[in-house]
Amino acid sequence: MNNLYEYIDPIASPYEAFCCGSGGKGFPIPAHWHYYVELLYIKEGRVRVSMDNEVKVCTQGCIVLFPPKCVHAIEAFGKEEQVRYDVVKFDLSCLPAGKAGDLNLRASLQVVRTSAYPCCFATEVVQAMELRPLFEEIVEEYKGQAYASSMIVTADICKIMGKLVRRWQEEGYFLPAPGIHPSYEISFDRISEYIDSHYFEELTAEKLASMCNMSHSTFSMNFYRRYGKTCKEYITATRINVAENMLLFSNYDVSFIAREVGYSDCSYFIRCYKKLKGITPKQARKARIS
C-alpha cells in the first residue's frame, strides 16, 4: 500500500536544506505529509503546489510555506517547464521556546491551516523582506557542514519565520492559539499515522476514539480543532490523495485504484474524487500525460 506519511528523524536530522528541480530524481513530488515545517523558495520557473487539496501556482521569487501535517505535492506548471527551488525543512524544536507576540510560535504553527492563512508569499513581498539570501545561506551551510553551521542555519530559519509571521500579522492574520490540550497531542499524532497506514480499511470516528480512550464527542471535537476537518473528511482526503498518487504515478485502472484505497463502489469513489479535486480521476490522469 502507498502511504502519505514521510518519516523524518528529528533527533538525527532536525532540519534539511537542498536545491530541487524538474531534472532531479523523484520529481514531480507526490502527495505526502510530515511533522516538519517545509519552506520552498522558487528560483526558476513556475511551480504548481497542492496544499491540503488547494492548488496554487507559484512563480519565480515566491516562497511557499507548508505547515506541519499539511498534505502537499509539487510539480512544474508546464510539462516541459524547467523549475528549480530551494527546500528548507525543519522540526519545530528548532524554533526558540520564547513567544511571538502573546503566542507560543512552536505550538501555534501546529494548528496553522493553509485554508485560513496565505501560505504563498508573492515575489515582491519576498524581495521586500530580503529572504532570498537567507535561503541561499541555509542551503550552503547545510551542504558544507562547516564548524558552527547548525547555529547559522537555526538563526536563519528563525529570521525567516519571524518575518513571515510578522507579514501575517500586518495583513490581519494572527497566529491561532493551540487547538487542543497538550495531553492529546501524542494521541492525535498516532491516529493520523494510523489512518495513513489503514486508510483502505473500514475506519470510523467511533473506532478511532476508542483507540484513544476518548468518548466519541471528545474525540470528534478535538479532532476538528487539530486538523480543521471532521474525522470522516480527513479519512476521505487521505484516500483521495493516495488515489491521486496512484493515478499520476502508475498505470492501474480507476476501478483497481478505487478498491485499493477502500472503495468497493467505483462510482462513489469517482464522486468523492471529483468533489475534493474538482475533476474526475480520468481527467486528472489525462491532464498529467497531455
Disulfide bonds with the S-S distance in Angstrom:
none
